[in-house]
Amino acid sequence: MKKYITSKPDVMGGVPCIVGTRVPIDVILSLLKQDYTLKKIDKMYPWVGMHKLEGVLDELAGKLTHGENDQTILQA
């Protein structure tokens, strides 16, 4: 699975972001919770691209489904 989520201390203080951007994952999840569609989010962040937005969701779902980083997910 390609990695779409990254966390680096020198980028946004280590907040998990979409690879190659400074867009925090929690912002995307918050927008989805507010009933924004991926299409609307893509228009808000055109430099990210639909492919990466979908990849982020797939990666998050994979982590939950496969139990990767259980402790990290439970603490979030």
trRosetta pair geometry for C-beta under 8 A, 3 or more apart (Angstrom, degrees):
i j d omega theta_ij theta_ji phi_ij phi_ji
1 58 7.4 -158 -152 128 118 108
1 59 6.5 144 155 -105 128 79
1 62 5.9 133 -112 160 169 176
2 55 6.3 -46 83 -152 109 130
2 59 8.0 -86 85 -76 61 115
3 6 6.8 81 145 -68 113 84
3 19 6.4 110 117 -62 80 141
3 59 7.0 87 -138 -121 43 143
4 18 6.3 -27 165 -145 85 73
4 19 5.4 -119 -155 6 37 111
4 52 5.7 158 -148 -157 115 73
4 55 3.8 151 -68 122 150 110
4 56 4.7 -126 120 -73 131 59
4 58 7.6 86 13 58 142 91
4 59 5.0 -161 40 -15 104 144
5 16 5.4 7 -177 -174 108 109
5 17 7.4 153 -152 77 62 28
5 18 6.9 -50 -100 -104 54 40
5 19 6.8 -85 -52 -37 9 85
5 25 5.8 19 -126 -72 114 138
5 56 6.0 100 -62 -130 93 82
5 59 5.5 -172 -3 110 109 147
5 60 7.4 91 -39 -61 146 81
6 11 7.5 29 110 68 109 144
6 16 7.1 158 80 -148 27 63
6 17 6.1 -31 66 65 78 77
6 18 7.8 28 24 144 85 13
6 19 4.9 93 -12 -93 117 73
7 11 8.0 -160 -160 70 32 102
7 14 5.3 43 176 -172 95 65
7 15 6.9 -134 -128 108 91 16
7 16 4.6 -44 -74 -89 105 63
7 17 7.2 132 -91 14 53 71
8 11 4.4 55 68 22 105 105
8 14 6.6 -125 95 -104 22 55
9 13 7.1 -17 -161 -163 51 32
9 14 4.7 1 -101 -69 49 102
11 14 7.6 107 66 -69 62 29
11 17 6.2 -98 131 25 119 144
11 22 6.4 -139 -174 -108 97 81
12 15 4.3 -74 128 43 114 104
12 17 5.6 117 27 -49 146 131
12 22 5.5 148 -52 -157 114 85
12 24 6.2 -175 175 -74 158 96
15 24 5.0 -29 136 -115 126 113
15 25 7.9 -162 154 24 85 81
15 26 7.4 -77 -176 12 113 114
16 24 6.8 86 81 -154 58 72
16 25 4.6 -24 111 12 104 125
16 26 7.4 104 65 -23 96 84
17 21 6.0 -144 160 87 112 76
17 22 5.9 -50 -147 -146 153 27
17 23 5.8 124 -159 67 92 44
17 24 5.4 -60 -96 -94 76 42
17 25 6.5 -151 -105 -27 22 77
18 21 4.5 10 79 47 98 121
18 23 4.7 -1 22 69 113 104
18 25 6.8 135 -50 -76 68 72
18 28 7.4 87 -50 -35 115 142
18 48 5.7 29 109 -139 160 115
18 52 5.5 82 -173 155 124 124
18 53 7.6 -27 -114 -83 144 53
18 56 5.8 -59 -105 -74 96 131
19 52 7.0 -139 53 -142 87 120
20 52 7.7 -106 52 -113 114 151
21 45 7.6 53 -158 -176 155 126
21 47 6.9 141 -107 108 115 104
21 48 5.6 -8 -63 -98 160 89
21 52 7.7 116 -8 142 129 158
23 27 6.3 -110 -176 63 76 131
23 28 6.8 69 149 -47 110 104
23 45 5.7 47 -98 -138 150 152
23 48 5.8 -26 13 -83 157 131
24 27 4.6 99 71 -4 90 102
24 28 7.5 -159 101 -3 54 82
25 28 5.7 -55 -157 35 41 111
25 29 6.3 36 149 -15 71 107
25 56 6.4 -173 -122 -166 97 127
25 60 7.6 148 -169 -72 131 126
26 29 5.5 -53 -143 42 37 112
26 30 6.1 43 155 -25 67 105
27 30 5.7 -53 -147 35 29 114
27 31 6.5 30 154 -19 63 104
28 31 5.8 -55 -152 35 30 110
28 32 6.5 30 151 -18 64 105
28 41 6.4 72 -136 -160 82 148
28 53 6.9 -173 -144 -136 136 88
28 56 6.4 28 100 114 165 154
29 32 5.6 -52 -148 36 34 112
29 33 6.3 39 151 -23 65 105
30 33 5.5 -52 -149 34 32 115
30 34 6.5 25 152 -13 64 107
31 34 5.6 -60 -150 41 33 108
31 36 4.1 -36 166 39 92 141
31 40 7.7 -155 168 98 121 107
31 41 5.4 120 117 -94 148 112
31 44 7.7 -143 -131 41 158 158
32 35 7.8 58 179 -68 34 12
32 36 6.1 -82 -83 61 34 84
32 38 7.9 15 -96 -68 101 68
32 41 7.5 -21 -63 -50 76 143
36 40 4.6 -122 -167 82 90 129
36 41 5.4 101 135 -54 125 90
36 44 7.9 -16 -169 -8 146 139
37 40 4.8 101 53 5 76 98
37 41 7.1 -141 96 -1 42 86
38 41 5.5 -55 -146 41 36 112
38 42 6.0 45 151 -27 68 104
38 50 6.5 85 148 -137 113 87
38 53 5.3 144 -155 130 105 137
38 54 6.8 50 -157 -69 155 76
38 57 7.9 -71 -91 -21 127 144
39 42 5.6 -49 -148 32 29 115
39 43 6.8 29 151 -18 60 102
39 50 7.7 6 -98 -104 53 117
40 43 5.7 -54 -154 34 34 111
40 44 6.6 34 148 -19 65 105
41 44 5.5 -54 -150 35 37 113
41 45 6.3 -14 164 26 71 104
41 53 6.1 139 102 -132 123 146
42 45 6.8 -78 -137 64 25 73
42 46 6.7 62 162 -100 64 53
42 48 7.2 -127 -126 73 59 101
42 49 7.1 16 -140 -162 100 18
42 50 4.9 -1 -106 -75 141 81
42 53 6.1 -103 -77 -5 88 154
43 46 6.6 8 -143 -67 29 90
45 48 4.2 24 132 3 113 121
45 53 7.9 135 77 -72 119 116
46 49 7.6 45 177 -68 43 51
48 52 5.1 -121 170 72 81 130
48 53 6.1 81 127 -52 122 91
49 52 5.0 85 71 11 90 100
49 53 7.0 -158 99 -6 46 89
50 53 5.5 -57 -146 38 36 114
50 54 6.1 32 158 -16 70 106
51 54 6.1 -59 -150 39 25 107
51 55 6.2 28 150 -22 62 111
52 55 5.2 -54 -144 37 34 117
52 56 6.4 43 155 -27 66 98
53 56 5.8 -47 -153 26 30 113
53 57 7.0 24 152 -11 61 103
54 57 5.9 -57 -154 38 36 109
54 58 6.2 36 150 -19 68 108
55 58 5.6 -55 -145 39 32 112
55 59 6.1 34 156 -21 67 107
56 59 5.8 -57 -148 36 27 111
56 60 6.4 25 155 -16 64 106
57 60 5.8 -53 -146 38 31 110
57 61 6.2 31 156 -17 65 108
58 61 5.8 -57 -146 39 29 110
58 62 6.2 32 154 -22 64 108
59 62 5.6 -53 -147 35 29 114
59 63 6.5 32 154 -21 63 103
60 63 5.8 -53 -151 32 32 111
60 64 6.6 26 154 -13 64 106
61 64 5.8 -59 -151 40 33 108
61 65 5.9 28 155 -17 69 113
62 65 5.7 -57 -137 42 29 109
62 66 5.7 -1 172 7 67 116
62 68 7.2 17 126 12 80 129
63 66 6.7 -66 -129 52 19 90
63 67 8.0 -112 173 68 49 5
63 68 4.5 -86 -137 61 71 106
63 69 6.1 -20 -162 43 115 106
63 73 6.4 167 138 -72 112 129
64 67 7.8 23 -180 -70 24 36
64 73 6.6 149 -94 -145 72 154
67 70 5.2 -5 -173 -69 81 104
69 72 3.9 -27 167 35 109 121
69 73 5.8 115 107 -23 88 90
70 73 5.9 -62 -149 39 28 108
70 74 6.1 24 159 -18 66 111
71 74 5.8 -57 -145 38 29 110
71 75 6.4 24 157 -18 64 110
72 75 6.0 -62 -150 37 28 107
72 76 6.7 38 152 -36 63 103
73 76 5.7 -47 -154 15 34 117
